[in-house]
Amino acid sequence: MSNLFDPDLLAALQTLRVEARRVPPLGRHGEHHAREAGTGIEFRDYRSYTPGDDPRRVDWNVYRRSHRLFIRLLDEVRDLPCHLLVDMSDSLWFGDHECADAARRASAILAAICLNQLDRVSVHPLGVRRSASLEKIEGKTALPRVLRFLEEMKPLGATDLRSSLDAFARRPRRSGLAVLISDFYDPAGLGAVEQALRALRHRRVLVRIVRPQDRSPDISGEVRLRDCESAVRLDVAVTERVRARYEEKYAAFEAELLDMAARLRCPLIEIDISQPVLPQFVALFPAGVFRP
């Protein structure tokens, strides 16, 4: 493995689990309870017999006691498709691409957990330039293939989360878990991102990649700023008043992101690139289990 994915990091994931409350039917055999009762082996409930039901599912012991016909409903266990929507726009590759590395490590963590419990994993790089996805990878031995794909991902130009998410939503997919990993610096604003997220028929999880110096940049005096995605330049005198105004705007952006997650009723976790990724990610897994 490369330096991007530490073997010790992946070995530490063996005790972590994603445990969906209910998953849609028609998937593959897995470890999550399906919404509809099926042909499993674990008893869930009874319902009244209706003509056309399989007589083999009648509970005759109940019939002897009540003289009424009831069908035994059994729990069906299915897989939970996991879609990793990984922002690979130029803002994450800025500088020495620590943000892009953190995003890919976070993706690797979730992929390893899901593959270990028989769930299918797909990886979708996001950016204004389109890139091929890695679709429906399954099996515990498939992790190296996912890691290679993550390692080979490249910058994809400007951020355009709305269009990227719209393109993802247009393709028919069985409902599952959609994890958006991004810095959320989208020129269209968080309102556009929220609108696109609402169109996804999946359980949503937001993972925000945070560069600590973005909150309070260590610059002062006469400077020329250059947007790393649009190349737009701006000459500005960074005074204490300008710095305070910037920090106020940044705090408002963070508050808006929290409000968006609350409205969407989805978890939001921050990954600080100056700290190891795994201990921060474990915050999603109280007692080792994440229940989206």
N, C-alpha and C positions, 0 to 999 in steps of 0.2 A: 504494500500500500504506500501511497505518497504521503508527504508531510501534511497534506490537507485533511486526511482521515487517520487519526491515531487509532491503532488497534485496541489500545486500552479503553478508549472512549466507546468503541462499539461493543467491547466485551462487557462494559458496565451496564448495557441496556437490557441484559437478559431478564432482569426482574421487573421491567416496566411493561405496562399493557395499556392498550386502547380498548375500552369496553363500551360499545354502543348499547344504549338502552333497548332499541329495536332497530332492525335493518329491514329494507324492503325485501320481498320474496324474489324468487327466480334466480338468485345468485348461486355461487358455488358453495360447497360445504365449507364451513368455517367454524368460528368460535363465538359468534354473536347470535342472539335470539332474534328470529324473524318476527315481523309484525303479525303475520297470519300464522295460525297453527298449521302444522303440517304432518309429516310422517316420521317425526323423530322418535326418541325413546323416553324423553322426560315428560311426565304428565303436566299439563297446564290447567285444564278446566274441562267442564262438561257443557254440552248444549243439547237441546231436544233433537230427537231423530226426525228427519224429514224424508219423504219418499225419494229414493235415488241414492241415499247414503249407503256406503259400504256396510253391510251387516256385520262384517268382521270387526268393525270399530265400535259396535254396541257393547256397552258394559252390562253383561248379563247378571252380574251380582247386584247391581243397582236395580235392575228390572225385577229380580226376585223379591226385593224388599219393597219397592214402590209400585210395581206393575206399570211402570212408565219406561219408555225407551229413551236412553240418553247415549250420545256419542262421546267417546273420550277424545279430547283435543290434546295433541302432543306437541311439544316444543320443536320447532324447526330451527336448526342452527346454520347460519349462512356467513359468508365473508362480508367485509365492509370495504368497498372500493375506496382507496385513499388517493386523492389527486393533489400533488404538490405543485402549486402555482408559484414559481420562483422568479421574482423580478431580477432580470439581468440587464437593466438599463445602465447607462454610463455613470449615473450618480453612485451606484454601488461599487463601480470599478475605479472611482476617483482615488488618486494617490496610489498607495501600494495595495489596492484592492482588498483591504481587510474586511470591508462590508460584504463584498461578494463571497469571500471565503466563509464568513460567518453564516451567510444565507445558505451556502452549500452544505456546511456542517450541520445546520439545523435540519435541512432536507434529509441528509444522511441518517440522522438520529431517528426521524419519523419513519423513513423507509425501512430501516433495520427493525424497528419495533413491529411495524405492520407485516413485513415479510415473515418475521419469526412466528406470527400467529395466523398464518395462512391467508392473509388479506392480499388483494391485488394492489399494486402501486403503479401510478403513472406520474411522470415528471414533465411539466410544461414550462419551458423558459418563456418569460414575458419581456417584451420590448417592442419598440416601433418597427424594428426589423423582425420579420417572422423567422422562427427556427423550428426544426423538427422536434417533436415530443417523443418521449419514451413511454409507450402505452402498455398497460395491463401486464406488468411483470409480476410473477408469482413464484413462490417457493423459497425456502430458507437458503438455498444455494444460489439464488439470483442476486444477492446483494452486491457482489463484485461488479456485475454488469451495471447496476444503478450507480455505483461509485465512479466507475469509468465515465459514464455519461455526465455525471455532475462535474467531474474533474475537467472534462473537455468543453464545458460550456464557455461561451465567449460573450463579450459585451454586445448588446443588441440595440445600441443607439438611445434615443430619448425615451423618457418614461411615458407610457400611454396605457395606463391600467384599464381604463374603461374599454378601449377597443380590444385589448388583449382578453379581458374577461368576457366581453360580448362574443368574441370568436370562440372561446372555450364553451360558452353556454349554448351556442348554436348547434354543436354536435350532440347527437342523442347519446346519453350515458345513463347507466343505472345510478340512482341516487347513492351518495356515499359521503365521504368527508373531503371537503375542499379547504386546503390550508394555503392561505396567501402569505408569502414571505416577501417583505418589501420594506423600504424606508419610507414609503408613502409620500414621497416628494413628487407629486403629480401636478404639472402645470394647470390641468383642468380643475384642480381642487378636490377636496374630500367629498363634496356633494356628488360629483360625477362618479367617484369610486364607490360610494354607498349605493347609488342607483344601480350600478353594474353588479354589485354583490347581491342585491336583493333579487336579481333575476336568476341567480344560481339556485337550482333545486337540490342543494346539498346542505349538510351541516357545515357551518363555516367556522374557521379558526384563523385569527390574525396574528402573525408573528412580525413584530416591528424590529428592524435592525437599526441600532442607535450608535452613532458616533459621538462620544461625550463632548468633544470640542465644538460640535454644532450648537450646543446650548449656549455657549459663551466663547466665541472665537477669540483667540489671542492675537488680534491685529489692532493696530492703531495708526493714526496719522493719515497722510495722503496715500491712498492705495488704488489700484485698478483691479476690480473684480471681474472674473470671467466665468460665465455659466459653463459648467463642464459638459452639458448636453447640447445647448443651443449655440454656444460660443459667443453669446452676447456679452459685450464688455461694458462696465460701468465704473466711472471714476468717482470716488467718494472720499470725503474727509471723515474718518472714524473718530468722532468725539465721544465723550462720556454720554452725551444726550443721545447720539445715534446708537451707541451700544445698548443703552437702556431701552430704546425703542425696539431694537432688534430682539432683545431678550423677551420683551413683552409680547411681540408677535409670535415668537417661537413657543412661548408658554400657551398662547391662545391656540396654536396649531395642535399642541399635545392635548389640550382640553377637548378640542373638537374631535380628535381621534378617539379619545375615551368615550365621548358622547355617542359617536357613531357606533362603536362596538356595543354600547349599552342598548341603543335602538335596534341593532341587528340581533341582539341577544346572543352574542358569540364571544368566546374568550379572546383576550388580547394579551400577549406576552411580549415583553421587550427583551431583546438580546443586546447587551452592551459589548461592543467588539473589543473593548480593552480587557474583558474578563473571559475565562473559559466558558464555552457555550453550554456544555452539558449541565453543570450545576444550576444555571439559570433556567434551562429547559425543564428541569425536574420540577419546577414550580407548577407545571401543568399536571403533575402526577402525584397528588396527595396519596400517601400510603401505596405508591407504586402504580396507581390506576388513574387514567384519564377517561372520564365519561362525557363525551361530547353530546 
